Amino acid sequence: MIKNIALVAHDNRKKDLVEWVKHNRFKLIGHNIFATGTTGRLISEVLDGVVSLKSGPLGGDQQLGALIAEEKIDFMIFFWDPMTNQPHDVDVKALLRMTVLYNIPTACNRSTADFLITSILFSDQEYRPVKRDYESYLHREVQKNID
């Protein structure tokens, strides 16, 4: 089963993600890889066919969030740097919110990424996350301000 995988890393974690990709390249070959900016360029040196989006601070996080909302991402590996303030922290939070909202398996560190990629659900089966029903939210009554 071909998966659509998002790969993201903050500057201080890009080297770690590239090492993880090298270690798992044979498991990743044949899947669709989406990555933000520089991360995509670095990963392209290890894997062919990486779809590079914009840099995170320039809209790449939002592009990934849109792909998640369109149900075009199966899981995300995001090696984020918890020790460095990011100029686009709100975009990072929004991206992580989307993975929770759409119940997308997400790894924010190498240990969890290792668990995801070695799961039987990654290698042998189609996996469809349980979707929460937001119909009541979509059809809620909103007070109209009419002057």
TIDO-140023 format. One record per residue: residue in three letters; x negated, y, z of N, C-alpha, C in turn; residue number from 1. Coordinates in nm, 4 decimals, always signed. Atoms other than C-alpha are relative to their C-alpha. Layout:
BEGIN
+--------+----------+----------+----------+----------+----------+----------+----------+----------+----------+------+
: vexkol :      npx :      npy :      npz :     capx :     capy :     capz :      cpx :      cpy :      cpz : logu :
+--------+----------+----------+----------+----------+----------+----------+----------+----------+----------+------+
:    ALA :        X :        Y :        Z :        X :        Y :        Z :        X :        Y :        Z :  NUM :
...
+--------+----------+----------+----------+----------+----------+----------+----------+----------+----------+------+
REM end
This chain:
BEGIN
+--------+----------+----------+----------+----------+----------+----------+----------+----------+----------+------+
: vexkol :      npx :      npy :      npz :     capx :     capy :     capz :      cpx :      cpy :      cpz : logu :
+--------+----------+----------+----------+----------+----------+----------+----------+----------+----------+------+
:    MET :  -0.0843 :  -0.1186 :  +0.0000 :  +0.0000 :  +0.0000 :  +0.0000 :  -0.0884 :  +0.1244 :  +0.0000 :    1 :
:    ILE :  +0.0785 :  -0.1235 :  +0.0102 :  -0.1530 :  +0.3307 :  -0.1105 :  +0.0558 :  +0.1029 :  +0.0976 :    2 :
:    LYS :  -0.0373 :  -0.1010 :  -0.0985 :  -0.1491 :  +0.5933 :  +0.1638 :  -0.0460 :  +0.1379 :  -0.0482 :    3 :
:    ASN :  +0.0385 :  -0.1392 :  +0.0211 :  -0.1629 :  +0.9723 :  +0.1383 :  -0.0574 :  +0.0496 :  +0.1316 :    4 :
:    ILE :  +0.0728 :  -0.0290 :  -0.1236 :  -0.4223 :  +1.0783 :  +0.3928 :  -0.0527 :  +0.1427 :  -0.0027 :    5 :
:    ALA :  +0.0519 :  -0.1356 :  -0.0144 :  -0.4982 :  +1.4315 :  +0.5100 :  -0.1244 :  -0.0053 :  +0.0889 :    6 :
:    LEU :  +0.1241 :  -0.0082 :  -0.0769 :  -0.8548 :  +1.4977 :  +0.6302 :  -0.0355 :  +0.1468 :  +0.0206 :    7 :
:    VAL :  +0.0277 :  -0.1385 :  -0.0363 :  -0.9367 :  +1.8207 :  +0.8134 :  -0.1063 :  -0.0014 :  +0.1097 :    8 :
:    ALA :  +0.0981 :  -0.0139 :  -0.1088 :  -1.2295 :  +1.9327 :  +1.0292 :  -0.0418 :  +0.1449 :  +0.0138 :    9 :
:    HIS :  +0.0574 :  -0.1322 :  -0.0261 :  -1.3358 :  +2.2546 :  +1.1922 :  -0.1503 :  -0.0063 :  -0.0252 :   10 :
:    ASP :  +0.1411 :  -0.0068 :  +0.0386 :  -1.6879 :  +2.3723 :  +1.1105 :  -0.0913 :  -0.0847 :  +0.0878 :   11 :
:    ASN :  +0.0875 :  +0.0756 :  -0.0903 :  -1.8503 :  +2.2188 :  +1.4205 :  +0.0293 :  -0.1490 :  +0.0018 :   12 :
:    ARG :  -0.0357 :  +0.1426 :  +0.0031 :  -1.6820 :  +1.8840 :  +1.3477 :  -0.0074 :  -0.0598 :  -0.1395 :   13 :
:    LYS :  +0.0056 :  +0.0500 :  +0.1383 :  -1.7310 :  +1.8543 :  +0.9690 :  -0.0995 :  -0.1151 :  -0.0136 :   14 :
:    LYS :  +0.1010 :  +0.1054 :  +0.0070 :  -2.0474 :  +1.6476 :  +1.0096 :  +0.0552 :  -0.1305 :  +0.0571 :   15 :
:    ASP :  -0.0602 :  +0.1197 :  -0.0610 :  -1.8602 :  +1.4062 :  +1.2395 :  +0.1008 :  -0.0650 :  -0.0943 :   16 :
:    LEU :  -0.1005 :  +0.0557 :  +0.0909 :  -1.5763 :  +1.3675 :  +0.9891 :  -0.0657 :  -0.0633 :  -0.1217 :   17 :
:    VAL :  +0.0701 :  +0.0578 :  +0.1159 :  -1.8144 :  +1.3109 :  +0.6964 :  -0.0623 :  -0.1343 :  +0.0393 :   18 :
:    GLU :  +0.0562 :  +0.1277 :  -0.0470 :  -1.9918 :  +1.0400 :  +0.9009 :  +0.1095 :  -0.1051 :  +0.0135 :   19 :
:    TRP :  -0.1117 :  +0.0921 :  -0.0149 :  -1.6526 :  +0.8826 :  +0.9810 :  +0.0461 :  -0.0491 :  -0.1377 :   20 :
:    VAL :  -0.0409 :  +0.0368 :  +0.1364 :  -1.5583 :  +0.8887 :  +0.6107 :  -0.1016 :  -0.0966 :  -0.0603 :   21 :
:    LYS :  +0.1037 :  +0.0917 :  +0.0511 :  -1.8928 :  +0.7287 :  +0.5160 :  +0.0168 :  -0.1382 :  +0.0607 :   22 :
:    HIS :  -0.0156 :  +0.1279 :  -0.0700 :  -1.8388 :  +0.4574 :  +0.7763 :  +0.1236 :  -0.0765 :  -0.0492 :   23 :
:    ASN :  -0.1270 :  +0.0625 :  +0.0395 :  -1.4845 :  +0.3902 :  +0.6471 :  +0.0313 :  +0.0134 :  -0.1486 :   24 :
:    ARG :  -0.0272 :  -0.0292 :  +0.1406 :  -1.5280 :  +0.4671 :  +0.2762 :  +0.0657 :  -0.1159 :  -0.0737 :   25 :
:    PHE :  -0.0601 :  +0.1127 :  +0.0728 :  -1.4374 :  +0.1150 :  +0.1616 :  +0.1466 :  -0.0185 :  +0.0359 :   26 :
:    LYS :  -0.1415 :  +0.0044 :  -0.0372 :  -1.1096 :  +0.1346 :  +0.3535 :  +0.0762 :  +0.1170 :  -0.0619 :   27 :
:    LEU :  -0.0647 :  -0.1197 :  +0.0540 :  -1.0384 :  +0.4814 :  +0.2122 :  +0.0108 :  -0.0008 :  -0.1527 :   28 :
:    ILE :  -0.0030 :  +0.0066 :  +0.1463 :  -1.1128 :  +0.4003 :  -0.1530 :  +0.1355 :  -0.0554 :  -0.0452 :   29 :
:    GLY :  -0.1286 :  +0.0442 :  +0.0525 :  -0.7906 :  +0.3658 :  -0.3493 :  +0.1184 :  +0.0734 :  +0.0614 :   30 :
:    HIS :  -0.1062 :  -0.0797 :  -0.0610 :  -0.5907 :  +0.5931 :  -0.1204 :  -0.0106 :  +0.1428 :  -0.0516 :   31 :
:    ASN :  -0.0019 :  -0.1405 :  +0.0394 :  -0.4929 :  +0.9521 :  -0.1963 :  -0.0474 :  +0.0838 :  +0.1174 :   32 :
:    ILE :  +0.0604 :  -0.0796 :  -0.1064 :  -0.7088 :  +1.1894 :  +0.0060 :  +0.0226 :  +0.1480 :  -0.0288 :   33 :
:    PHE :  -0.0195 :  -0.1448 :  +0.0067 :  -0.6130 :  +1.5526 :  +0.0686 :  -0.0842 :  +0.0619 :  +0.1108 :   34 :
:    ALA :  +0.0846 :  -0.0639 :  -0.1004 :  -0.8531 :  +1.7849 :  +0.2481 :  -0.0003 :  +0.1503 :  -0.0204 :   35 :
:    THR :  +0.0089 :  -0.1453 :  +0.0095 :  -0.8876 :  +2.1499 :  +0.3264 :  -0.1410 :  +0.0404 :  -0.0412 :   36 :
:    GLY :  +0.1207 :  -0.0702 :  +0.0400 :  -1.1571 :  +2.3682 :  +0.1672 :  -0.1330 :  -0.0712 :  +0.0026 :   37 :
:    THR :  +0.1361 :  +0.0520 :  -0.0091 :  -1.5136 :  +2.2939 :  +0.2645 :  -0.0008 :  -0.1471 :  +0.0380 :   38 :
:    THR :  -0.0091 :  +0.1418 :  -0.0378 :  -1.4132 :  +1.9652 :  +0.4249 :  +0.0198 :  -0.0846 :  -0.1248 :   39 :
:    GLY :  -0.0245 :  +0.0731 :  +0.1241 :  -1.2818 :  +1.8511 :  +0.0876 :  -0.1245 :  -0.0093 :  -0.0864 :   40 :
:    ARG :  +0.1235 :  +0.0007 :  +0.0801 :  -1.6027 :  +1.9519 :  -0.0881 :  -0.1013 :  -0.0989 :  +0.0581 :   41 :
:    LEU :  +0.0960 :  +0.0914 :  -0.0635 :  -1.8155 :  +1.7614 :  +0.1661 :  +0.0426 :  -0.1462 :  -0.0148 :   42 :
:    ILE :  -0.0502 :  +0.1374 :  +0.0116 :  -1.5959 :  +1.4516 :  +0.1539 :  -0.0092 :  -0.0480 :  -0.1445 :   43 :
:    SER :  +0.0123 :  +0.0359 :  +0.1415 :  -1.6046 :  +1.4600 :  -0.2267 :  -0.1383 :  -0.0540 :  -0.0344 :   44 :
:    GLU :  +0.1339 :  +0.0561 :  +0.0198 :  -1.9754 :  +1.3792 :  -0.1979 :  -0.0059 :  -0.1470 :  +0.0391 :   45 :
:    VAL :  -0.0062 :  +0.1394 :  -0.0464 :  -1.8737 :  +1.0470 :  -0.0386 :  +0.1073 :  -0.0782 :  -0.0746 :   46 :
:    LEU :  -0.1144 :  +0.0653 :  +0.0647 :  -1.5388 :  +0.9679 :  -0.2063 :  +0.0385 :  +0.0751 :  -0.1268 :   47 :
:    ASP :  -0.0510 :  -0.0614 :  +0.1226 :  -1.4062 :  +1.0314 :  -0.5557 :  +0.1478 :  +0.0323 :  +0.0159 :   48 :
:    GLY :  -0.1427 :  -0.0275 :  +0.0094 :  -1.0699 :  +1.1885 :  -0.6259 :  +0.0611 :  +0.0757 :  +0.1163 :   49 :
:    VAL :  -0.0533 :  -0.0764 :  -0.1124 :  -1.0355 :  +1.4059 :  -0.3156 :  +0.0695 :  +0.1250 :  -0.0534 :   50 :
:    VAL :  -0.0727 :  -0.1212 :  +0.0358 :  -0.7712 :  +1.6751 :  -0.3602 :  -0.0370 :  +0.1053 :  +0.1031 :   51 :
:    SER :  +0.0418 :  -0.1072 :  -0.0904 :  -0.9223 :  +1.9898 :  -0.2123 :  +0.1001 :  +0.1144 :  -0.0059 :   52 :
:    LEU :  -0.0912 :  -0.1128 :  -0.0125 :  -0.6791 :  +2.2501 :  -0.0897 :  -0.0811 :  +0.1244 :  +0.0354 :   53 :
:    LYS :  +0.0701 :  -0.1202 :  -0.0425 :  -0.7652 :  +2.6020 :  +0.0218 :  -0.0654 :  -0.0233 :  +0.1361 :   54 :
:    SER :  +0.0590 :  +0.0026 :  -0.1330 :  -0.9839 :  +2.6607 :  +0.3244 :  +0.1115 :  +0.0218 :  +0.1020 :   55 :
:    GLY :  -0.1026 :  -0.0128 :  -0.1034 :  -0.7829 :  +2.6328 :  +0.6471 :  +0.0423 :  +0.1423 :  +0.0281 :   56 :
:    PRO :  -0.0378 :  -0.1381 :  -0.0305 :  -0.7977 :  +3.0038 :  +0.7357 :  +0.0585 :  +0.0757 :  -0.1198 :   57 :
:    LEU :  -0.0519 :  -0.0665 :  +0.1202 :  -0.7074 :  +3.0941 :  +0.3755 :  +0.1294 :  -0.0628 :  -0.0507 :   58 :
:    GLY :  -0.1281 :  +0.0585 :  +0.0363 :  -0.3891 :  +2.8862 :  +0.3700 :  +0.0006 :  -0.1509 :  -0.0136 :   59 :
:    GLY :  +0.0055 :  +0.1453 :  +0.0146 :  -0.5097 :  +2.5254 :  +0.3528 :  +0.0792 :  -0.0749 :  +0.1051 :   60 :
:    ASP :  -0.0805 :  +0.0635 :  -0.1054 :  -0.3519 :  +2.4354 :  +0.6880 :  +0.1477 :  +0.0073 :  -0.0356 :   61 :
:    GLN :  -0.1395 :  -0.0164 :  +0.0386 :  -0.0237 :  +2.5729 :  +0.5595 :  +0.0358 :  -0.0863 :  -0.1205 :   62 :
:    GLN :  -0.0248 :  +0.0898 :  +0.1126 :  -0.0590 :  +2.3803 :  +0.2338 :  +0.0221 :  -0.1430 :  +0.0492 :   63 :
:    LEU :  -0.0185 :  +0.1347 :  -0.0555 :  -0.1004 :  +2.0594 :  +0.4332 :  +0.1331 :  -0.0110 :  +0.0723 :   64 :
:    GLY :  -0.1295 :  +0.0004 :  -0.0681 :  +0.1977 :  +2.1529 :  +0.6486 :  +0.1149 :  -0.0142 :  -0.0983 :   65 :
:    ALA :  -0.1033 :  +0.0118 :  +0.1032 :  +0.4046 :  +2.1933 :  +0.3326 :  +0.0060 :  -0.1421 :  -0.0553 :   66 :
:    LEU :  +0.0018 :  +0.1392 :  +0.0485 :  +0.2929 :  +1.8498 :  +0.2072 :  +0.0645 :  -0.0932 :  +0.1018 :   67 :
:    ILE :  -0.0627 :  +0.0811 :  -0.1049 :  +0.3981 :  +1.7020 :  +0.5416 :  +0.1515 :  +0.0192 :  -0.0041 :   68 :
:    ALA :  -0.1440 :  -0.0278 :  +0.0054 :  +0.7393 :  +1.8743 :  +0.5213 :  +0.0649 :  -0.0645 :  -0.1213 :   69 :
:    GLU :  -0.0503 :  +0.0643 :  +0.1211 :  +0.7786 :  +1.7311 :  +0.1703 :  -0.0168 :  -0.1518 :  +0.0049 :   70 :
:    GLU :  +0.0198 :  +0.1438 :  -0.0231 :  +0.6963 :  +1.3845 :  +0.3140 :  -0.1000 :  -0.0596 :  -0.0977 :   71 :
:    LYS :  +0.1037 :  +0.0454 :  +0.0916 :  +0.3842 :  +1.3535 :  +0.0975 :  -0.1301 :  -0.0353 :  +0.0710 :   72 :
:    ILE :  +0.1168 :  +0.0389 :  -0.0782 :  +0.1376 :  +1.2777 :  +0.3804 :  +0.0423 :  -0.1135 :  +0.0927 :   73 :
:    ASP :  -0.0310 :  +0.1142 :  -0.0857 :  +0.1319 :  +0.9418 :  +0.5600 :  -0.0684 :  +0.0077 :  +0.1356 :   74 :
:    PHE :  +0.0635 :  -0.0265 :  -0.1282 :  -0.1219 :  +1.0276 :  +0.8261 :  -0.1125 :  +0.1000 :  -0.0156 :   75 :
:    MET :  +0.0993 :  -0.1066 :  +0.0030 :  -0.3731 :  +1.2909 :  +0.9210 :  -0.1105 :  -0.0266 :  +0.1007 :   76 :
:    ILE :  +0.1176 :  +0.0009 :  -0.0863 :  -0.7234 :  +1.2864 :  +1.0621 :  -0.0460 :  +0.1448 :  +0.0072 :   77 :
:    PHE :  +0.0362 :  -0.1403 :  -0.0184 :  -0.8043 :  +1.6284 :  +1.2064 :  -0.1008 :  +0.0090 :  +0.1138 :   78 :
:    PHE :  +0.1042 :  -0.0157 :  -0.1011 :  -1.1365 :  +1.6591 :  +1.3846 :  -0.0092 :  +0.1489 :  +0.0336 :   79 :
:    TRP :  -0.0007 :  -0.1413 :  -0.0367 :  -1.0720 :  +1.9890 :  +1.5578 :  -0.0976 :  +0.0241 :  +0.1128 :   80 :
:    ASP :  +0.1001 :  -0.0406 :  -0.0985 :  -1.3105 :  +2.1779 :  +1.7781 :  +0.0695 :  +0.0697 :  +0.1167 :   81 :
:    PRO :  -0.0715 :  -0.0604 :  -0.1125 :  -1.1540 :  +2.2405 :  +2.1204 :  -0.0837 :  +0.1039 :  +0.0752 :   82 :
:    MET :  +0.0897 :  -0.0900 :  -0.0730 :  -1.4542 :  +2.4494 :  +2.2337 :  -0.0236 :  +0.1331 :  -0.0711 :   83 :
:    THR :  +0.0228 :  -0.1222 :  +0.0764 :  -1.4450 :  +2.7207 :  +1.9674 :  +0.1330 :  +0.0626 :  -0.0389 :   84 :
:    ASN :  -0.1193 :  -0.0716 :  +0.0452 :  -1.1777 :  +2.9828 :  +1.9119 :  -0.0019 :  +0.0080 :  -0.1516 :   85 :
:    GLN :  -0.0122 :  -0.0039 :  +0.1448 :  -1.0525 :  +2.9721 :  +1.5566 :  +0.0802 :  +0.1227 :  -0.0402 :   86 :
:    PRO :  -0.0767 :  -0.1173 :  +0.0419 :  -0.9350 :  +3.2818 :  +1.3679 :  +0.1407 :  -0.0368 :  -0.0477 :   87 :
:    HIS :  -0.1303 :  +0.0447 :  +0.0507 :  -0.6437 :  +3.0735 :  +1.2405 :  +0.0646 :  -0.0997 :  +0.0967 :   88 :
:    ASP :  -0.0581 :  +0.0896 :  -0.1004 :  -0.5385 :  +2.9077 :  +1.5689 :  +0.1503 :  -0.0197 :  -0.0186 :   89 :
:    VAL :  -0.1450 :  +0.0142 :  +0.0189 :  -0.1731 :  +2.9789 :  +1.4914 :  +0.0311 :  -0.0960 :  -0.1145 :   90 :
:    ASP :  -0.0203 :  +0.0931 :  +0.1115 :  -0.2058 :  +2.7901 :  +1.1614 :  -0.0288 :  -0.1431 :  +0.0428 :   91 :
:    VAL :  +0.0345 :  +0.1329 :  -0.0523 :  -0.3729 :  +2.4963 :  +1.3377 :  +0.1154 :  -0.0528 :  +0.0843 :   92 :
:    LYS :  -0.1127 :  +0.0407 :  -0.0846 :  -0.0936 :  +2.4868 :  +1.5939 :  +0.1212 :  -0.0354 :  -0.0861 :   93 :
:    ALA :  -0.1139 :  +0.0271 :  +0.0889 :  +0.1667 :  +2.5045 :  +1.3156 :  -0.0184 :  -0.1334 :  -0.0729 :   94 :
:    LEU :  +0.0264 :  +0.1262 :  +0.0685 :  -0.0002 :  +2.2162 :  +1.1304 :  +0.0225 :  -0.1183 :  +0.0934 :   95 :
:    LEU :  -0.0204 :  +0.1084 :  -0.0965 :  -0.0100 :  +1.9987 :  +1.4406 :  +0.1471 :  -0.0132 :  +0.0383 :   96 :
:    ARG :  -0.1440 :  +0.0034 :  -0.0264 :  +0.3517 :  +2.0942 :  +1.5102 :  +0.0718 :  -0.0789 :  -0.1090 :   97 :
:    MET :  -0.0626 :  +0.0715 :  +0.1103 :  +0.4469 :  +1.9646 :  +1.1656 :  -0.0215 :  -0.1503 :  +0.0104 :   98 :
:    THR :  +0.0237 :  +0.1439 :  -0.0127 :  +0.2817 :  +1.6283 :  +1.2316 :  +0.0879 :  -0.0597 :  +0.1087 :   99 :
:    VAL :  -0.0883 :  +0.0486 :  -0.1067 :  +0.4808 :  +1.5952 :  +1.5539 :  +0.1445 :  +0.0014 :  -0.0480 :  100 :
:    LEU :  -0.1375 :  -0.0152 :  +0.0479 :  +0.8044 :  +1.7214 :  +1.3952 :  +0.0382 :  -0.1125 :  -0.0954 :  101 :
:    TYR :  -0.0274 :  +0.1030 :  +0.0997 :  +0.7779 :  +1.4700 :  +1.1090 :  -0.0550 :  -0.1369 :  +0.0390 :  102 :
:    ASN :  +0.0452 :  +0.1279 :  -0.0558 :  +0.6311 :  +1.1927 :  +1.3280 :  -0.1100 :  -0.0638 :  -0.0854 :  103 :
:    ILE :  +0.1125 :  +0.0470 :  +0.0809 :  +0.3098 :  +1.1626 :  +1.1251 :  -0.1121 :  -0.0448 :  +0.0933 :  104 :
:    PRO :  +0.1138 :  +0.0420 :  -0.0821 :  +0.0355 :  +0.9535 :  +1.2871 :  -0.1169 :  +0.0963 :  -0.0211 :  105 :
:    THR :  +0.1040 :  -0.1028 :  +0.0055 :  -0.2405 :  +1.2018 :  +1.3702 :  -0.1111 :  -0.0325 :  +0.0977 :  106 :
:    ALA :  +0.1174 :  +0.0208 :  -0.0856 :  -0.5915 :  +1.1555 :  +1.5057 :  -0.0766 :  +0.1307 :  +0.0087 :  107 :
:    CYS :  +0.0768 :  -0.1238 :  -0.0202 :  -0.7735 :  +1.4516 :  +1.6562 :  -0.1408 :  -0.0279 :  +0.0500 :  108 :
:    ASN :  +0.1367 :  +0.0367 :  -0.0381 :  -1.0869 :  +1.2597 :  +1.7521 :  -0.0353 :  -0.1335 :  -0.0651 :  109 :
:    ARG :  +0.0474 :  +0.1188 :  +0.0702 :  -1.2964 :  +0.9738 :  +1.6218 :  +0.0597 :  -0.1297 :  +0.0548 :  110 :
:    SER :  -0.0555 :  +0.1229 :  -0.0581 :  -1.1654 :  +0.7132 :  +1.8651 :  +0.1393 :  -0.0277 :  -0.0546 :  111 :
:    THR :  -0.1362 :  +0.0185 :  +0.0499 :  -0.8071 :  +0.7687 :  +1.7591 :  -0.0008 :  -0.0263 :  -0.1503 :  112 :
:    ALA :  +0.0129 :  +0.0255 :  +0.1438 :  -0.9095 :  +0.7840 :  +1.3920 :  -0.0387 :  -0.1451 :  -0.0246 :  113 :
:    ASP :  +0.0391 :  +0.1413 :  +0.0124 :  -1.0771 :  +0.4442 :  +1.4373 :  +0.1184 :  -0.0923 :  +0.0254 :  114 :
:    PHE :  -0.1182 :  +0.0812 :  -0.0275 :  -0.7583 :  +0.3032 :  +1.5893 :  +0.0964 :  +0.0033 :  -0.1183 :  115 :
:    LEU :  -0.0928 :  -0.0105 :  +0.1130 :  -0.5483 :  +0.4347 :  +1.3000 :  -0.0463 :  -0.0810 :  -0.1203 :  116 :
:    ILE :  +0.0467 :  +0.0635 :  +0.1237 :  -0.7678 :  +0.3062 :  +1.0199 :  -0.0177 :  -0.1515 :  +0.0150 :  117 :
:    THR :  +0.0136 :  +0.1446 :  -0.0205 :  -0.8107 :  -0.0378 :  +1.1772 :  +0.1334 :  -0.0671 :  +0.0331 :  118 :
:    SER :  -0.1319 :  +0.0554 :  -0.0298 :  -0.4399 :  -0.0821 :  +1.2471 :  +0.0494 :  -0.0858 :  -0.1156 :  119 :
:    ILE :  -0.0608 :  +0.0832 :  +0.1037 :  -0.2603 :  -0.3575 :  +1.0594 :  +0.0998 :  +0.0816 :  -0.0815 :  120 :
:    LEU :  -0.0940 :  -0.0860 :  +0.0722 :  -0.0084 :  -0.0866 :  +0.9646 :  -0.0694 :  +0.0830 :  -0.1064 :  121 :
:    PHE :  +0.0745 :  -0.0716 :  +0.1024 :  -0.2820 :  +0.0924 :  +0.7716 :  -0.0308 :  -0.0915 :  -0.1177 :  122 :
:    SER :  +0.0547 :  +0.0842 :  +0.1056 :  -0.4120 :  -0.2026 :  +0.5772 :  +0.1004 :  -0.0900 :  -0.0702 :  123 :
:    ASP :  -0.0805 :  +0.1069 :  +0.0586 :  -0.1353 :  -0.4509 :  +0.5197 :  +0.1452 :  +0.0323 :  -0.0284 :  124 :
:    GLN :  -0.1436 :  -0.0212 :  +0.0082 :  +0.2030 :  -0.2906 :  +0.5376 :  +0.0357 :  +0.1424 :  -0.0375 :  125 :
:    GLU :  -0.0569 :  -0.1332 :  +0.0147 :  +0.4165 :  -0.0018 :  +0.4325 :  +0.0510 :  +0.0391 :  +0.1371 :  126 :
:    TYR :  -0.0484 :  -0.0488 :  -0.1289 :  +0.4914 :  +0.2075 :  +0.7362 :  +0.0798 :  +0.1270 :  -0.0227 :  127 :
:    ARG :  -0.0853 :  -0.1186 :  +0.0074 :  +0.7766 :  +0.4534 :  +0.7515 :  +0.0289 :  +0.0444 :  +0.1425 :  128 :
:    PRO :  -0.0278 :  -0.0458 :  -0.1360 :  +0.7824 :  +0.6599 :  +1.0696 :  +0.1487 :  +0.0245 :  +0.0207 :  129 :
:    VAL :  -0.1384 :  -0.0277 :  -0.0340 :  +1.1155 :  +0.6883 :  +1.2439 :  +0.0199 :  +0.1510 :  -0.0097 :  130 :
:    LYS :  -0.0276 :  -0.1428 :  +0.0173 :  +1.2670 :  +1.0190 :  +1.1478 :  +0.1094 :  +0.0435 :  +0.0960 :  131 :
:    ARG :  -0.0998 :  -0.0570 :  -0.0886 :  +1.4526 :  +1.2316 :  +1.3920 :  +0.1061 :  +0.0700 :  -0.0844 :  132 :
:    ASP :  -0.1103 :  -0.0623 :  +0.0717 :  +1.7923 :  +1.3553 :  +1.2808 :  +0.0154 :  +0.1451 :  +0.0459 :  133 :
:    TYR :  -0.0107 :  -0.1417 :  -0.0302 :  +1.7965 :  +1.7351 :  +1.2662 :  +0.1274 :  +0.0620 :  -0.0562 :  134 :
:    GLU :  -0.1245 :  -0.0514 :  +0.0587 :  +2.1467 :  +1.7667 :  +1.1166 :  +0.0716 :  +0.0972 :  +0.0933 :  135 :
:    SER :  -0.0698 :  -0.0906 :  -0.0917 :  +2.2925 :  +1.9241 :  +1.4301 :  -0.0714 :  +0.1356 :  +0.0050 :  136 :
:    TYR :  +0.0742 :  -0.1266 :  +0.0026 :  +2.0160 :  +2.1849 :  +1.4220 :  +0.0304 :  +0.0767 :  -0.1286 :  137 :
:    LEU :  -0.0246 :  -0.0653 :  +0.1282 :  +2.0719 :  +2.2549 :  +1.0540 :  +0.1405 :  +0.0595 :  -0.0102 :  138 :
:    HIS :  -0.1397 :  -0.0440 :  +0.0085 :  +2.4456 :  +2.2979 :  +1.1082 :  +0.0467 :  +0.0719 :  +0.1265 :  139 :
:    ARG :  -0.0369 :  -0.0702 :  -0.1224 :  +2.4360 :  +2.4868 :  +1.4375 :  +0.0694 :  +0.1313 :  -0.0352 :  140 :
:    GLU :  -0.0680 :  -0.1263 :  +0.0223 :  +2.6555 :  +2.7903 :  +1.4726 :  -0.0931 :  +0.1130 :  +0.0418 :  141 :
:    VAL :  +0.0845 :  -0.1148 :  -0.0267 :  +2.4624 :  +3.1128 :  +1.4528 :  +0.0889 :  +0.1235 :  +0.0027 :  142 :
:    GLN :  -0.0802 :  -0.1219 :  -0.0099 :  +2.6164 :  +3.4377 :  +1.5706 :  -0.0432 :  +0.0997 :  -0.1049 :  143 :
:    LYS :  +0.0278 :  -0.0967 :  +0.1044 :  +2.6394 :  +3.6849 :  +1.2900 :  +0.0178 :  +0.1409 :  +0.0572 :  144 :
:    ASN :  -0.0104 :  -0.1394 :  -0.0421 :  +2.5699 :  +4.0492 :  +1.3648 :  +0.0538 :  +0.0817 :  -0.1176 :  145 :
:    ILE :  -0.0626 :  -0.0794 :  +0.1036 :  +2.8098 :  +4.2467 :  +1.1542 :  +0.0296 :  +0.1365 :  +0.0583 :  146 :
:    ASP :  -0.0231 :  -0.1363 :  -0.0492 :  +2.8083 :  +4.6206 :  +1.2003 :  +0.1205 :  +0.0612 :  -0.0619 :  147 :
+--------+----------+----------+----------+----------+----------+----------+----------+----------+----------+------+
REM end
